[in-house]
Amino acid sequence: MTLRLPPELDAELRTVAAEDHRSLRQTVVHALETYLGLPETAEVKADPEALRSLAEAREAVRAGDIVHGTEPVRQMLRGRRAS
């Protein structure tokens, strides 16, 4: 695909790419993905339950209440079944 941009936009993309240490292609792809994700983001922001869940998840991460890998999760599940 060939994309022709106004010179000002081209210059701005190149500046952002350099600042983010990304290629111009990566910067354009990232910008498009962000733009295309806006409706989904708006949908999440409009859902109080989703926002509550995100806040709880952030708090759990801040409190260190997280596990990594499958084995800790399996151990947690075994503990729940034993209760």
Secondary structure as GFF3:
##gff-version 3
##sequence-region A 1 83
A	DSSP	alpha_helix	7	19	.	.	.	ID=ss1
A	DSSP	alpha_helix	24	36	.	.	.	ID=ss2
A	DSSP	alpha_helix	38	45	.	.	.	ID=ss3
A	DSSP	alpha_helix	48	62	.	.	.	ID=ss4
A	DSSP	alpha_helix	70	82	.	.	.	ID=ss5
###
